[in-house]
Amino acid sequence: MPNVYTLTVFTENQTGLLSRVVSIFTRRHINIETLTTSKSSMPGIHRFTIVVKVEEDMVRKLVAQLEKQIDVLKAFYYENEEIVFQEIALYKVPTSIFMQGTGVEQIVRRHNARILEIESEYIIIEKTGHAEETEELLNELKELGIYEFVRSGRVAIPRPMERLNKYLKSMEEQALQEE
């Protein structure tokens, strides 16, 4: 039965690498649920955070295939219990729903969301949380009226210490022993 896995892929920042990474999933007919890229805590190393719904044997194959890419340093996969993760969502709603006594202020507070911007025609609301939480707020706001909605991909940090640091250290030690 498919499970949700978060892959963390550490790479050099090279043009065209995103396309090569995505093609690995495309060739296997695997849908990427979310994809986020950013710098990592290590200079010169970038991090891809990819969420997929697959069987465990398939996620192992994906990690192995990703690590064959020239600019990929290391890839790991995690189940939800092994990571701390969040997404961010932005909602653009009509300013008028705040004036009509709809209780939208209570909805925003109940969902631990916050108002980012107030304009004469619209208000921007921000919610950080898991996809289910941002979706729940979306459903409540839809009943009142919503202009736009956007949600980021997942950002995640593993609960155990970052394995890449351990991996790089072991590679350094191995190189020193070979000298």
C-alpha positions as CSV (number, residue, x, y, z in Angstrom):
1,M,0.0,0.0,0.0
2,P,1.4,3.4,-0.9
3,N,2.7,5.6,1.9
4,V,3.7,9.2,2.0
5,Y,7.5,9.7,1.9
6,T,9.5,12.9,2.1
7,L,12.8,12.7,0.1
8,T,15.6,15.1,1.0
9,V,18.1,15.4,-1.9
10,F,21.4,17.3,-1.3
11,T,22.9,18.7,-4.5
12,E,25.3,21.1,-6.0
13,N,23.5,24.1,-7.4
14,Q,23.7,23.4,-11.1
15,T,21.6,24.5,-14.0
16,G,19.4,21.7,-15.4
17,L,19.5,19.6,-12.3
18,L,15.9,20.2,-11.4
19,S,14.9,18.9,-14.8
20,R,17.0,15.7,-14.4
21,V,15.6,15.1,-10.9
22,V,12.0,15.5,-12.0
23,S,12.6,13.2,-15.0
24,I,13.5,10.3,-12.7
25,F,9.9,10.5,-11.3
26,T,8.3,11.1,-14.7
27,R,10.0,8.0,-16.2
28,R,8.5,5.9,-13.4
29,H,5.1,7.5,-13.6
30,I,5.3,8.9,-10.1
31,N,3.5,12.1,-9.3
32,I,5.4,14.6,-7.1
33,E,2.9,15.8,-4.5
34,T,5.1,18.8,-3.5
35,L,8.6,20.0,-4.4
36,T,10.6,22.6,-2.6
37,T,14.2,23.7,-3.3
38,S,16.5,26.0,-1.2
39,K,20.0,26.5,0.1
40,S,21.0,24.1,2.9
41,S,22.9,24.9,6.1
42,M,26.1,24.0,4.3
43,P,27.7,26.5,1.9
44,G,27.3,25.6,-1.8
45,I,24.9,22.7,-1.1
46,H,21.2,22.9,-2.1
47,R,18.4,20.9,-0.8
48,F,15.4,19.4,-2.6
49,T,12.4,18.4,-0.5
50,I,10.1,16.1,-2.4
51,V,6.9,14.4,-1.2
52,V,5.6,11.3,-3.0
53,K,3.0,8.6,-2.3
54,V,4.6,5.2,-3.2
55,E,5.5,1.8,-1.8
56,E,8.7,1.6,0.2
57,D,10.5,-0.5,-2.3
58,M,9.9,2.2,-4.9
59,V,11.1,5.0,-2.7
60,R,14.3,3.0,-2.2
61,K,14.8,2.7,-5.9
62,L,14.1,6.5,-6.4
63,V,16.8,7.4,-3.8
64,A,19.3,5.0,-5.5
65,Q,18.5,6.5,-8.9
66,L,18.8,10.1,-7.6
67,E,22.2,9.3,-6.1
68,K,23.4,8.2,-9.6
69,Q,23.0,11.8,-10.8
70,I,26.4,13.5,-11.1
71,D,25.5,16.7,-9.1
72,V,23.6,14.8,-6.4
73,L,25.6,14.4,-3.2
74,K,23.2,12.3,-1.2
75,A,19.5,11.5,-0.9
76,F,17.5,10.3,2.0
77,Y,13.8,9.3,2.5
78,Y,11.6,9.7,5.6
79,E,8.2,8.8,6.8
80,N,6.1,11.6,8.4
81,E,7.0,10.4,12.0
82,E,10.7,10.9,11.3
83,I,10.5,14.5,10.4
84,V,9.2,17.9,11.5
85,F,7.4,19.5,8.5
86,Q,5.2,22.5,7.6
87,E,3.7,24.2,4.6
88,I,2.6,27.8,4.3
89,A,-0.6,28.9,2.7
90,L,-1.8,32.4,1.6
91,Y,-5.5,33.2,1.2
92,K,-6.8,36.4,-0.5
93,V,-10.3,37.2,0.7
94,P,-12.7,40.1,0.1
95,T,-12.4,42.8,2.8
96,S,-16.2,42.9,2.8
97,I,-16.4,39.6,4.6
98,F,-14.8,41.2,7.6
99,M,-17.4,44.0,7.6
100,Q,-20.4,41.7,7.4
101,G,-20.1,40.1,10.8
102,T,-19.3,36.6,9.4
103,G,-17.1,35.7,12.2
104,V,-14.1,35.5,9.9
105,E,-11.9,37.0,12.7
106,Q,-12.7,34.0,14.9
107,I,-12.0,31.6,12.1
108,V,-8.6,33.2,11.6
109,R,-7.8,33.0,15.3
110,R,-9.1,29.4,15.7
111,H,-6.8,28.2,12.9
112,N,-3.8,30.1,14.3
113,A,-3.6,32.1,11.1
114,R,-2.6,35.7,10.8
115,I,-3.4,38.7,8.7
116,L,-0.5,39.8,6.5
117,E,-2.0,42.7,4.5
118,I,-5.2,44.7,4.5
119,E,-6.2,46.6,1.4
120,S,-9.5,48.2,0.5
121,E,-10.6,45.3,-1.8
122,Y,-8.9,42.3,-0.2
123,I,-7.2,40.9,2.9
124,I,-4.3,38.4,2.8
125,I,-4.3,35.7,5.4
126,E,-1.3,33.4,6.2
127,K,-1.5,30.0,7.7
128,T,1.5,27.7,8.5
129,G,0.8,24.0,9.2
130,H,0.3,20.7,7.6
131,A,-1.6,20.4,4.4
132,E,-4.8,19.1,6.2
133,E,-4.8,22.2,8.4
134,T,-4.4,24.7,5.5
135,E,-7.0,22.8,3.6
136,E,-9.4,23.0,6.5
137,L,-9.1,26.8,6.7
138,L,-9.5,27.0,2.9
139,N,-12.8,25.1,3.2
140,E,-14.1,27.5,5.9
141,L,-13.1,30.6,3.9
142,K,-14.6,29.2,0.7
143,E,-18.0,29.4,2.4
144,L,-17.5,33.1,3.0
145,G,-15.8,33.9,-0.3
146,I,-12.2,33.7,-1.4
147,Y,-10.4,35.3,-4.3
148,E,-7.2,33.3,-4.4
149,F,-5.4,30.5,-2.5
150,V,-1.8,29.2,-2.8
151,R,0.1,26.7,-0.8
152,S,3.9,26.0,-0.7
153,G,5.5,22.7,-0.9
154,R,6.6,21.0,2.3
155,V,9.7,22.1,4.2
156,A,11.0,19.4,6.5
157,I,13.8,18.7,8.9
158,P,14.6,15.2,10.1
159,R,14.2,14.4,13.8
160,P,17.5,12.6,13.9
161,M,20.6,14.7,13.4
162,E,21.2,15.5,9.7
163,R,22.6,12.4,8.1
164,L,24.4,14.4,5.4
165,N,26.8,15.8,7.9
166,K,27.6,12.3,9.2
167,Y,27.9,11.0,5.6
168,L,30.3,13.8,4.6
169,K,32.4,13.3,7.7
170,S,32.7,9.6,7.0
171,M,33.7,10.3,3.4
172,E,36.4,12.7,4.7
173,E,37.7,10.1,7.1
174,Q,37.8,7.5,4.4
175,A,39.7,9.8,2.0
176,L,42.3,10.5,4.8
177,Q,42.7,6.8,5.4
178,E,43.3,6.2,1.7
179,E,46.1,8.8,1.6
